[in-house]
Amino acid sequence: MDVAADAARRFLVTRQMLAPARSVEGGPDGVLEILRRLGSIQFDPLSVAGRNHDLVLHARVAGYDPAWCDALYERRELFEAYNKGLSLVLTSDFPWFRASLSGTSSRILAEHADVAEHVLERIRAEGPRSALDFERRRGSLVDWFGVPTNVVRAVLEAYAATGVLGLARRDGNRRYYDLIERLLPPDIVARKVPLREQLRHKLLSRYRAHGLLGIGGADIFGGIGRAKPDPERPEHPGRTALREELVEEGELVPVTVEGVRGKRFVLREEIQLVNAPPEPPLSVAFLPPFDPLVWDRGLLGSLFGFDYVWELFVPPARRRWGWYVLPILFRDRLVGRIEPRIDRDDGSVRVLNLWWEDSFDPRRVEGFVDAMHAALRAYLRFASASRLEWAPHLGMEGRLFLANAEIDDQAGK
């Protein structure tokens, strides 16, 4: 099946519920609708512009309030599990996310068995605990940055990755863990799903979250094991065999997209949409670094002509843009980037920078100014802010999109 490039773009933004942005009815039910459609939403605690999962939901749910997601989490309708990194999933899906192929987690628990036993005994006896509730233990473990890490923290995370513990709550970035059986309904905990079925479910969930993935990308398919059979894990047939099984059963349909190398795969129920995607309306959305639409950076380049790099780990002197920059989606094109910061102390949002794609002039594209205006107003409400401040060099943009007096008036409505 061949798909034209413009049809592929329209298909993606429509099935991602971004045509138009913020179109799903608000409230906790809107959050659950997004989770059912995408399968999972990647979690990241950085909140300089809003936490990643909140930004994903803000782009799609009308009037999104982070309290809606927090309430669902407290009611255990949502749960944190590992699926392309730490993610929010529906609690009902937890049995399919329980297993972990992480050799690192098992090794940490084995190499630090005394700490692991002590941690588990205290949590079993005393209830939810964070790493700070234990005496710090030093060892050879290091974090992503090569800095020595607390063995207790590593043990807690390993227990969570292997489905023994779960997150009971968060206090800022402080995480409290408890036994899985005390966090989830007994029928959910008791349900045992074979590893092969869990891996198949996870693989399909990646295609469901994005909509047009190919076969590659270690960061996209991480946690599902190797592409080929792993002799050390005879129960794991490999991602290739699982995907071929999904294709053979009709769950995934291979397609070829104009200008994009290799096969892509579409969900069976979305074939009609990819054949006749609607024209997207005038709408602007700000997308976070782990939004499913931007997972596949190669596809962004070949299909959207957009080069996106999350520059958090790039030294400041080598950054082309900024360290937390959000792509700007207008209709079915990525037209620029915005670097906002939420200042919760004084109730403001500061726009540190804006970058437009070379071929895009915001003043000359019909409907863009009004759509950007609406997106900025919505972002202010999301941030619980009443004032938008522009960096001095962005005077033209400040005048073009909205004035401070307008924002104060609109944010109060």
C-alpha positions in Angstrom: 0.0 0.0 0.0 1.5 3.4 -1.1 0.8 6.6 0.8 1.6 10.1 -0.5 3.6 12.3 1.8 0.9 14.9 2.3 -1.6 12.2 3.1 0.8 10.6 5.6 1.2 14.0 7.4 -2.5 14.6 7.5 -3.1 11.0 8.8 -0.6 11.4 11.6 -1.9 14.7 13.0 -5.5 13.5 12.8 -5.0 10.1 14.5 -2.8 11.9 17.1 -5.8 14.0 18.0 -4.0 17.2 17.0 -6.3 18.2 14.1 -7.3 20.5 15.7 -5.3 20.7 18.9 -7.0 20.6 22.3 -10.1 19.1 20.7 -10.8 16.2 23.1 -13.5 17.1 25.7 -11.9 18.1 28.9 -11.9 16.5 32.3 -10.5 13.2 33.6 -12.6 11.3 31.0 -10.6 13.2 28.3 -7.4 12.0 29.8 -8.6 8.4 29.8 -9.7 8.7 26.2 -6.1 9.8 25.2 -4.6 6.9 27.2 -7.0 4.4 25.6 -6.1 5.7 22.1 -2.3 6.0 22.6 -1.8 3.1 25.0 0.7 4.9 27.2 2.2 8.4 27.7 5.8 8.8 28.5 6.5 10.4 31.9 9.4 12.8 32.6 9.6 14.8 35.8 11.3 17.9 34.3 8.7 20.7 34.6 10.4 23.9 33.4 7.8 24.2 30.6 5.4 21.6 32.1 6.0 17.8 32.6 6.1 15.8 29.5 2.9 13.8 30.1 1.0 17.0 31.0 2.2 18.7 27.8 1.1 15.7 25.7 -2.3 15.9 27.3 -2.5 19.7 27.1 -1.9 19.5 23.3 -5.0 17.3 22.9 -7.5 17.9 25.7 -9.5 21.1 26.0 -8.6 23.2 29.0 -6.3 20.5 30.3 -5.6 20.8 34.0 -2.7 18.7 35.4 -4.9 18.0 38.5 -7.1 15.7 36.3 -4.2 13.3 35.7 -3.0 13.6 39.3 -6.5 12.6 40.5 -6.6 9.6 38.2 -3.2 8.6 39.4 -4.3 8.9 43.1 -7.4 6.8 42.4 -5.1 4.1 40.8 -6.9 4.4 37.4 -3.4 5.2 36.0 -0.2 3.6 36.9 3.5 4.0 36.1 5.2 1.3 34.2 8.1 1.0 31.8 7.2 1.3 28.1 9.7 3.3 26.1 10.9 4.7 29.4 8.8 5.4 32.4 5.2 5.9 31.2 1.7 6.3 32.4 -0.6 3.4 31.5 -4.1 2.4 32.3 -4.1 0.3 35.5 -6.2 -2.3 33.7 -3.3 -2.8 31.3 -0.7 -3.4 34.0 -0.5 -7.2 33.6 0.9 -6.6 30.1 3.6 -4.3 31.4 4.7 -6.2 34.5 7.7 -8.2 33.1 11.0 -6.5 32.4 13.8 -7.6 30.2 16.2 -5.4 32.0 19.2 -7.4 33.0 20.5 -4.4 34.9 17.6 -4.4 37.4 18.0 -8.1 38.1 21.8 -7.7 38.5 21.4 -4.7 40.9 19.0 -6.8 43.1 21.4 -9.8 43.0 24.6 -7.8 43.7 23.0 -5.9 46.6 20.8 -8.6 48.0 21.4 -7.4 51.6 20.2 -3.9 50.8 17.3 -5.2 48.7 16.1 -7.5 51.5 16.3 -4.7 54.1 14.4 -2.3 51.8 11.6 -4.7 51.1 11.2 -5.7 54.7 10.8 -2.1 55.9 8.3 -1.3 53.1 6.3 -4.4 53.9 6.2 -3.5 57.6 6.0 0.3 57.5 4.3 1.1 54.2 5.4 3.6 51.4 9.0 4.8 51.7 11.3 6.9 49.6 15.1 6.6 49.3 15.5 9.4 51.8 13.8 7.2 54.5 16.8 4.9 54.4 20.4 5.4 55.3 22.4 6.2 52.2 24.4 3.2 50.9 27.4 3.8 48.6 28.7 1.4 46.1 30.0 1.1 42.5 26.7 2.2 40.9 26.6 5.3 38.8 23.8 7.3 37.2 23.4 8.4 33.5 25.9 11.2 34.1 28.5 8.8 35.6 28.0 10.2 39.1 27.9 7.7 42.0 24.4 6.9 43.0 22.7 5.8 46.2 22.4 2.0 46.2 19.0 2.2 48.0 17.6 4.4 45.2 18.9 2.0 42.6 17.3 -1.0 44.5 13.9 0.8 44.7 14.0 1.5 41.0 15.0 -2.0 40.2 12.1 -3.4 42.3 9.8 -1.1 40.4 11.1 -2.2 37.0 10.6 -5.8 37.9 7.1 -5.4 39.2 7.7 -6.0 42.9 7.2 -2.4 44.0 5.2 0.5 42.5 5.0 4.2 43.0 2.5 5.0 45.7 2.9 8.8 45.3 5.2 11.6 44.4 6.1 14.6 46.5 7.7 16.8 43.8 10.5 14.6 42.5 10.6 12.5 45.6 9.1 9.1 44.9 7.4 6.8 47.5 7.3 3.1 46.8 5.0 0.4 48.1 4.2 -3.2 47.4 2.4 -3.8 44.1 -0.3 -5.9 45.9 -1.1 -2.9 48.1 -1.4 -0.5 45.2 -3.5 -2.3 42.7 -6.8 -4.3 42.7 -6.3 -8.0 43.6 -7.6 -9.2 40.2 -5.1 -7.1 38.4 -2.2 -8.3 40.5 -3.2 -11.9 40.3 -3.5 -11.9 36.5 -0.4 -13.6 34.9 0.3 -12.9 31.3 3.0 -15.0 29.5 6.1 -13.0 28.7 5.6 -13.5 24.9 2.1 -11.9 25.2 3.5 -9.0 27.2 6.2 -8.3 24.7 3.7 -8.5 21.8 1.4 -6.1 23.6 4.3 -3.7 24.3 5.4 -3.8 20.6 1.9 -3.2 19.4 1.6 -0.3 21.9 4.5 1.5 20.3 2.8 1.4 16.9 -0.5 2.4 18.5 1.1 5.4 20.2 2.8 6.8 17.1 0.8 5.5 14.2 3.4 5.1 11.4 6.5 3.6 12.8 9.0 1.4 10.9 11.1 -1.4 12.3 14.1 0.5 13.7 15.0 2.8 16.5 16.6 1.5 19.7 15.1 4.3 21.7 11.7 3.7 20.3 11.7 -0.1 20.8 13.8 -0.3 23.9 12.6 -2.7 26.6 11.2 -5.2 24.1 14.5 -7.1 23.6 16.5 -7.7 20.4 15.2 -7.8 16.9 16.4 -11.4 16.5 15.9 -14.3 18.9 18.0 -14.0 22.0 19.7 -17.3 22.9 19.9 -16.3 26.5 16.1 -15.8 26.6 14.5 -18.8 24.7 11.0 -17.5 25.7 11.6 -14.3 23.6 11.2 -14.9 19.9 12.6 -11.4 19.0 10.9 -8.3 17.8 11.0 -9.2 14.2 9.1 -12.4 14.7 6.5 -10.7 16.9 6.0 -7.9 14.3 5.6 -10.5 11.5 3.1 -12.3 13.6 1.1 -9.0 14.1 1.3 -8.4 10.3 0.2 -12.0 9.5 -2.8 -11.6 11.8 -3.7 -8.3 10.3 -3.2 -6.2 13.4 -0.5 -4.2 11.5 -0.6 -3.3 7.8 2.7 -2.5 6.0 2.7 0.7 3.9 5.2 2.6 1.8 5.3 6.4 2.3 6.5 8.7 -0.4 10.0 10.0 0.4 10.4 7.8 3.5 12.9 4.9 3.4 11.7 1.4 4.4 8.3 0.0 5.3 6.0 1.6 7.8 3.1 0.0 9.7 -0.4 1.2 10.3 -3.0 -0.2 12.7 -5.6 -2.3 11.0 -8.5 -0.1 12.2 -6.8 3.0 10.8 -6.5 1.9 7.2 -9.5 3.8 6.1 -8.2 7.0 7.7 -4.8 6.7 6.0 -6.5 6.2 2.7 -8.6 9.4 3.1 -7.2 11.7 5.8 -9.1 15.0 6.2 -7.6 18.4 5.7 -6.4 19.6 9.2 -8.0 22.8 10.4 -6.2 26.0 11.5 -4.6 25.0 14.8 -1.3 25.3 16.7 0.0 22.9 19.2 3.3 22.9 21.2 4.8 19.4 21.4 7.1 18.2 24.2 10.3 16.2 23.6 8.7 12.8 24.3 5.4 13.4 22.5 4.7 10.3 20.4 4.4 12.4 17.2 8.1 13.3 17.6 9.5 9.9 18.7 10.8 9.1 15.3 13.3 11.9 14.6 14.3 10.4 11.2 10.6 10.5 10.1 10.4 14.1 11.2 13.2 14.9 8.8 12.0 12.8 5.8 8.3 13.5 6.1 8.1 16.9 7.7 11.5 18.3 6.7 12.0 19.1 10.4 15.3 18.6 12.3 14.6 18.1 16.0 17.2 17.3 18.7 16.4 17.4 22.4 19.5 19.4 23.5 19.4 18.7 27.3 22.6 16.7 27.1 24.3 19.0 24.5 26.9 21.4 26.0 25.4 24.9 26.0 28.1 26.3 23.6 27.1 23.6 21.0 23.3 24.0 21.2 21.6 25.2 18.1 18.4 26.0 20.0 17.8 25.5 23.7 17.7 22.7 26.2 13.9 22.4 26.6 12.4 23.5 23.3 8.9 22.6 22.0 8.2 22.0 18.3 5.4 24.1 17.0 2.8 22.2 14.9 0.5 24.2 12.6 -2.1 22.2 10.8 0.1 19.3 9.4 3.5 21.0 9.4 6.2 21.6 12.0 6.9 25.3 11.4 9.1 26.4 14.3 10.2 26.0 17.9 9.3 27.8 21.1 11.3 27.9 24.4 8.9 28.7 27.2 9.6 28.8 31.0 6.9 28.7 33.6 7.7 30.9 36.6 5.2 29.7 39.3 6.4 32.2 41.9 5.1 35.2 40.0 2.5 33.5 37.8 4.1 34.2 34.5 5.4 32.4 31.4 8.6 33.7 29.8 9.2 33.0 26.2 13.0 32.8 26.0 13.2 32.3 22.2 11.4 31.4 19.0 12.8 29.9 15.9 10.9 29.7 12.6 11.7 27.2 9.8 13.5 28.9 6.9 10.5 28.6 4.6 8.0 29.9 7.1 7.0 33.5 7.7 4.3 33.7 10.5 3.1 37.1 9.2 2.3 35.7 5.7 0.5 32.5 6.4 -3.3 32.8 6.6 -4.7 31.9 9.9 -1.5 31.3 11.7 -1.4 34.5 13.9 -4.8 33.8 15.3 -4.0 30.1 15.9 -0.8 30.9 17.6 -2.6 33.5 19.7 -5.1 30.8 20.8 -2.3 28.3 21.6 -0.5 30.9 23.8 -3.7 31.7 25.7 -4.3 28.0 26.3 -0.7 27.5 27.5 -1.1 30.3 30.0 -4.2 28.6 31.4 -2.4 25.3 31.5 0.5 27.0 33.4 -1.9 28.8 35.8 -0.2 32.0 34.7 -1.7 35.4 34.0 1.2 37.1 32.2 3.3 36.3 29.2 6.8 37.9 29.0 8.8 38.0 25.9 12.6 38.1 25.7 13.8 41.5 24.6 14.8 40.3 21.1 11.3 38.9 20.5 9.5 42.3 20.3 8.1 41.6 16.9 6.6 38.3 18.0 5.2 39.9 21.1 3.4 42.6 19.1 2.3 40.1 16.4 0.7 37.5 18.6 -0.7 39.3 21.7 -0.1 42.1 24.1 0.3 41.7 27.8 -3.0 43.5 28.5 -4.8 41.1 26.2 -3.3 38.1 28.0 -4.3 39.4 31.4 -7.8 39.9 30.2 -8.1 36.6 28.4 -6.5 34.5 31.1 -9.1 35.6 33.6 -11.9 34.4 31.5 
